[in-house]
Amino acid sequence: MIGPSLRIALCLAAALGVAACSRGTQLPPSSAASASGDQPSNFQLVTDIPIPSGATMDNDRSLILSDRDRWTGRVVMTLFNSANEVTAFYQQQMPNFGWQPMMSVTAETSVLTYVRGDRAATVQIERRTVYGSVVSVTVAPKQSDGGGSGSSYGGGYDPSPAPRPAPSGGVRAEPLAPPSSKR
């Protein structure tokens, strides 16, 4: 008969084995120093964002269109670092890659937003259930505000847009219908 401590050890080993079976690509770390060309050539799809040490790209949830410094899409990475450590890493490293901070919210899920030239980046950091964190970096062309400023799609960022008037019809409140009990 198997003792309780051996049973717990087997369950833990099985759980770790299942967690290790995720489909991913080990990413080499990058910092401002490696952005200058010192990064290994085995994985250089994206070179304009920092990659923490030990990051594994989630191949099923990532989408990279183009490459290097002109890519658009999303890179999803899993890390064994805490969400607080990863948030501090991106707050420190993104400006070293030329990204200007625009907004940050540090909470259970932290969201950091940056701009660089005609592109915007959003870094979302979530705590993993067991240990570590999941980081999703989304990069895309900035959108114009459509306010007639003459800018085209992906145009420049206007830090002080003209105020817009309130809706002319006023604001009205209506009660929500109760949820349907049919499911």
C-alpha positions as CSV (number, residue, x, y, z in Angstrom):
1,M,0.0,0.0,0.0
2,I,1.2,3.5,-0.8
3,G,1.8,5.8,2.1
4,P,0.2,9.3,2.2
5,S,3.5,11.2,1.7
6,L,4.4,9.0,-1.4
7,R,0.9,9.6,-2.8
8,I,1.3,13.4,-2.4
9,A,4.8,13.2,-4.1
10,L,3.3,11.2,-7.0
11,C,0.5,13.7,-7.4
12,L,2.9,16.6,-7.4
13,A,5.2,14.9,-9.9
14,A,2.2,14.2,-12.2
15,A,1.0,17.9,-11.9
16,L,4.5,19.2,-12.8
17,G,4.7,16.8,-15.7
18,V,1.4,18.0,-17.1
19,A,2.5,21.7,-16.7
20,A,5.7,21.0,-18.5
21,C,3.9,19.6,-21.5
22,S,2.8,23.1,-22.7
23,R,3.6,24.0,-26.3
24,G,6.0,26.9,-26.2
25,T,9.3,28.3,-27.5
26,Q,12.0,29.2,-25.0
27,L,13.0,32.8,-25.7
28,P,16.4,34.2,-25.1
29,P,16.5,37.2,-22.7
30,S,17.0,40.7,-24.1
31,S,17.8,44.0,-22.5
32,A,18.9,47.3,-23.9
33,A,22.4,45.9,-24.3
34,S,21.2,43.0,-26.4
35,A,19.0,45.3,-28.5
36,S,22.2,46.6,-30.0
37,G,22.8,43.3,-31.8
38,D,24.3,41.0,-29.1
39,Q,21.1,38.9,-29.0
40,P,21.6,35.3,-30.2
41,S,20.4,34.7,-33.7
42,N,18.3,31.6,-32.9
43,F,15.2,33.7,-32.1
44,Q,15.0,37.3,-33.4
45,L,11.4,37.7,-34.5
46,V,11.0,40.7,-32.2
47,T,13.9,42.9,-31.3
48,D,12.2,46.1,-30.0
49,I,10.8,44.8,-26.8
50,P,12.6,43.4,-23.7
51,I,12.3,39.7,-23.1
52,P,12.9,38.6,-19.5
53,S,15.3,35.8,-18.7
54,G,13.5,32.4,-18.6
55,A,10.5,33.5,-20.8
56,T,8.7,30.8,-22.8
57,M,6.5,32.0,-25.7
58,D,3.0,30.5,-25.7
59,N,2.8,29.5,-29.4
60,D,-0.9,29.0,-29.4
61,R,-1.7,32.5,-28.1
62,S,1.0,34.5,-29.8
63,L,0.7,36.1,-33.3
64,I,3.6,37.9,-34.8
65,L,3.2,39.6,-38.2
66,S,6.4,40.8,-39.8
67,D,9.6,40.8,-37.7
68,R,12.3,42.6,-35.8
69,D,11.4,46.3,-35.2
70,R,8.3,46.5,-37.4
71,W,6.2,43.7,-36.2
72,T,2.5,43.9,-35.3
73,G,0.7,41.4,-33.1
74,R,0.9,39.7,-29.7
75,V,3.6,37.8,-27.9
76,V,2.4,35.8,-24.9
77,M,5.1,34.6,-22.5
78,T,5.0,32.5,-19.3
79,L,7.6,33.2,-16.6
80,F,8.5,31.8,-13.2
81,N,9.0,35.4,-11.9
82,S,6.3,37.0,-9.8
83,A,4.0,39.5,-11.5
84,N,5.5,42.3,-9.4
85,E,9.0,41.5,-10.6
86,V,7.9,41.3,-14.2
87,T,6.0,44.6,-13.9
88,A,9.1,46.3,-12.5
89,F,11.2,44.7,-15.3
90,Y,9.0,46.2,-18.0
91,Q,8.7,49.6,-16.3
92,Q,12.5,49.8,-16.3
93,Q,13.3,48.2,-19.7
94,M,10.7,49.5,-22.1
95,P,12.1,53.1,-22.0
96,N,15.6,51.6,-22.7
97,F,14.1,50.2,-26.0
98,G,12.8,53.7,-26.9
99,W,9.2,53.2,-25.7
100,Q,7.6,56.2,-23.9
101,P,5.3,55.3,-21.0
102,M,1.7,56.6,-21.5
103,M,-0.3,54.9,-18.8
104,S,0.1,52.2,-16.2
105,V,-2.2,50.3,-13.8
106,T,-0.7,48.0,-11.3
107,A,-3.2,45.6,-9.8
108,E,-4.1,41.9,-9.9
109,T,-3.6,42.2,-13.6
110,S,-1.2,45.1,-14.4
111,V,-1.4,47.0,-17.7
112,L,1.4,49.2,-19.0
113,T,0.9,51.3,-22.2
114,Y,3.8,52.7,-24.3
115,V,4.3,54.6,-27.6
116,R,7.3,54.6,-29.9
117,G,7.1,56.5,-33.2
118,D,3.9,55.5,-35.0
119,R,3.4,52.4,-32.8
120,A,1.8,51.6,-29.5
121,A,2.5,48.7,-27.1
122,T,0.4,47.3,-24.3
123,V,2.0,45.0,-21.7
124,Q,-0.4,43.0,-19.7
125,I,1.0,41.1,-16.7
126,E,-1.2,38.5,-14.8
127,R,-0.4,36.2,-11.9
128,R,-0.4,32.5,-12.8
129,T,-2.5,30.2,-10.7
130,V,0.3,28.2,-9.2
131,Y,3.5,30.2,-9.5
132,G,4.9,32.9,-11.8
133,S,3.2,35.1,-14.3
134,V,1.9,35.4,-17.9
135,V,2.9,38.4,-19.9
136,S,1.1,39.5,-23.1
137,V,2.8,42.2,-25.2
138,T,0.6,43.6,-28.0
139,V,2.1,46.0,-30.5
140,A,0.2,47.8,-33.3
141,P,0.2,51.0,-35.3
142,K,-1.3,53.9,-33.4
143,Q,-4.8,54.8,-34.5
144,S,-5.8,58.3,-35.4
145,D,-8.5,60.0,-33.4
146,G,-10.6,60.7,-36.5
147,G,-11.1,64.3,-35.3
148,G,-10.2,65.8,-38.7
149,S,-6.7,66.7,-37.7
150,G,-5.5,65.6,-41.1
151,S,-3.6,62.6,-39.7
152,S,-3.9,59.3,-41.5
153,Y,-4.2,55.8,-39.9
154,G,-1.4,55.3,-37.6
155,G,-0.7,59.0,-37.4
156,G,1.0,60.9,-34.6
157,Y,-0.1,61.0,-31.0
158,D,-1.7,64.3,-29.9
159,P,-1.2,64.6,-26.2
160,S,-3.8,67.3,-25.8
161,P,-6.8,66.6,-28.1
162,A,-9.5,69.2,-28.4
163,P,-12.3,68.7,-25.9
164,R,-15.5,67.2,-27.4
165,P,-18.9,68.6,-26.5
166,A,-21.3,66.5,-24.3
167,P,-24.0,64.7,-26.2
168,S,-26.8,67.1,-27.3
169,G,-29.6,64.8,-26.3
170,G,-28.6,64.6,-22.7
171,V,-27.9,61.5,-20.8
172,R,-30.7,59.2,-19.8
173,A,-30.7,56.1,-17.5
174,E,-32.8,53.1,-18.1
175,P,-33.1,50.1,-15.8
176,L,-31.6,46.9,-17.0
177,A,-34.0,44.0,-17.8
178,P,-33.7,41.2,-15.2
179,P,-31.6,38.3,-16.5
180,S,-33.4,35.5,-18.2
181,S,-33.9,32.4,-16.0
182,K,-33.8,30.1,-19.1
183,R,-30.4,28.5,-19.5
